[in-house]
Amino acid sequence: MIVLIGPMGAGKTTVGGLVAARLGTSVRDTDHDVEHAEGRTISEIFVDDGEAAFRTLERAAVADALATHDGVLALGGGAVLDPGTRDLLVGHDVVFLRVGLSDAVKRVGLGTARPLLLGNVRGRIKTLLDERTPVYESVATLVVDTDGRTPEDVAEEIVTALTRKEAT
């Protein structure tokens, strides 16, 4: 299993699909798992039930995916904030897709419907990057910079790095 982590706009879902295709496996996204299980969007869960309720659902989705999926797994941007989730990631290949503020804002867009970005989108993304980057780095076994790169290039770097790791 390969687990992709990083903030919104890092390309976890897109890169995950490309890595899975290169490795001949499947990709799973825990945000999609939560939405499917709840029958609502993440934005609706945040608005209706609050962030704490969403994080509980997210933690359960990550635990289930880690136990039942053997391909590429893309986690939601805030999943690793939970200490229990970080503990579950120990022993897995965890790839942090690092993205800078400028690229994250371009990828997410200023008119986004993401619940954590209400208000000043650029300012909120900067705050989230500042708060979360040390956490991402602490659980990652591989860090890949995504700024100014195509998803295909990022996916190729991940596959190459992990193939080399397995060979040693």
N, C-alpha and C positions, 0 to 999 in steps of 0.2 A: 504494500500500500504506500502511496505517496500522498501526503496531506499538504495542501496549499493554504497558506495563511497570508494575511495582509489586509490593508485598509480597503475601503470602497475605492474603486477606480484602479486598483492594482492589476486587474485582469484575471482574477482567480478562476472564474467560470470559463472564460474564453481560452486561457492558457491550459486549464485543466482538460478541456475537450481535445485540444491539440496534443497534449502529452499522452492522453489515453489512446488517441488514434495511432500515435507513433509506437506505442507499446502494445497495441492490440488488446486493450482492456477497456473497461467502462469508466465513466466519470459520474460522480454523484456530488450534489451540492446540498449542504445542510439547510441553507435558506429555502431552497425549493422543497425539501423534505418537510420543514415546518409549515410552509404554506399549504402543501398538499394535505398534511395531517389535520390542519385546522380548518381548511376550506376558506381561508382568508389570506389576504396579502400581509406582509410584515407590517406595512404602514397601518393597516386596519387593526392588527394585534396591538401595536404600540398605542394607537389612539383609544381603542376600546378597553384594553386591559393594562396598559403601561409597560415600561421597559422591563421591570423586574419579572413580570409574567412571561414576556417574550424570552428573556434570558433563561428561565426555567425550561421552557419548551426547547430552546436551542441546545441547552446542555444535554437534554434527553436525546435529541436528534443526533448530536455528535457521538454520544455513547453508543447509540444503536448502530450508526454508520461504521464506527470503528470496530464494532463486534461482528458486523455482517457483510461488510463490503471489502473487496480485496483489490480494487483498482485505484483510481485517482479520486481523491476527496477534496472538495473545495469547501472551506469553512467560511461562515459569515465573518465580517470584519471584526466584530466584538467578541467572538466565541472564546478567544484565548484569554479574555479578561477574567474568566472564571477559573479559580485555582483547581477545581476538580477536573475541568477540561484540560488544563495544562498537564495535570498528572496523567490523564489518559493518553496524552500524546507521547509520553516517554517511551522510547524504543522504536518509534516510527520515524520514517524519513519525512521531516517537516521542512517545507520550502517556504521561506518568507519572500514574497514578491514585494520588493521595496519600490515605492513610488514617491516622487517628490511632490511638493505642493502644486506647482504649476501643471504638471501632467495629470495629477489627480483631479484638479478642478476641470481641466479640459475634458477628461474622460467622463466624469460624473455629470457635468453640466451645471449651470447656475440656476436653472429652473427645475431642479430635481424634486422628486416626490419622496425622497428618503427622509424618514422621520427624525433622524439625528441631525439633519441639516437645515431644519427650519430656521429662518432668519438669515443671517449673514453666512452664505454658503462657504465662501473662501475662508472666512474666519473660523467657522466650525470645523472645516477640513483641517486647517492648520492646527487647531487645538487637539483634534483627534489624532493626527499624526504625531504631535509632540508627546501626547499621553501614552499612546499605544506602541510606538516604535520600540522602546526598550523591552516591552513585553514580547513583541514578535521576535526580537533578536534573542531573547532569553530561551525561547523554545525551539528556535530554528536549528536544523542541522545543516542547512544550506541557505544562503541569502543570494538572491538574484535581483539585480537592479533592472527596472523596467523602463525608466525614463528614456524617451526618444527611440524606443525599440519596438519592432513589430511583435505581435504575439507569437508568431512563428519562430522568430529568433530567440525569444525568451524560452519557449517550449524546447527548442533544440538544445539550449544551454542546460536546461534541467535534465533532459534525457542523457546527454553526454556526461554530465557530472555524476549522475546516479549510476550510469552504466560503468563508469570508471571505478566508482566506489565498490560496486558489487564484484568487480574483477580483482580487487585487492584483498 
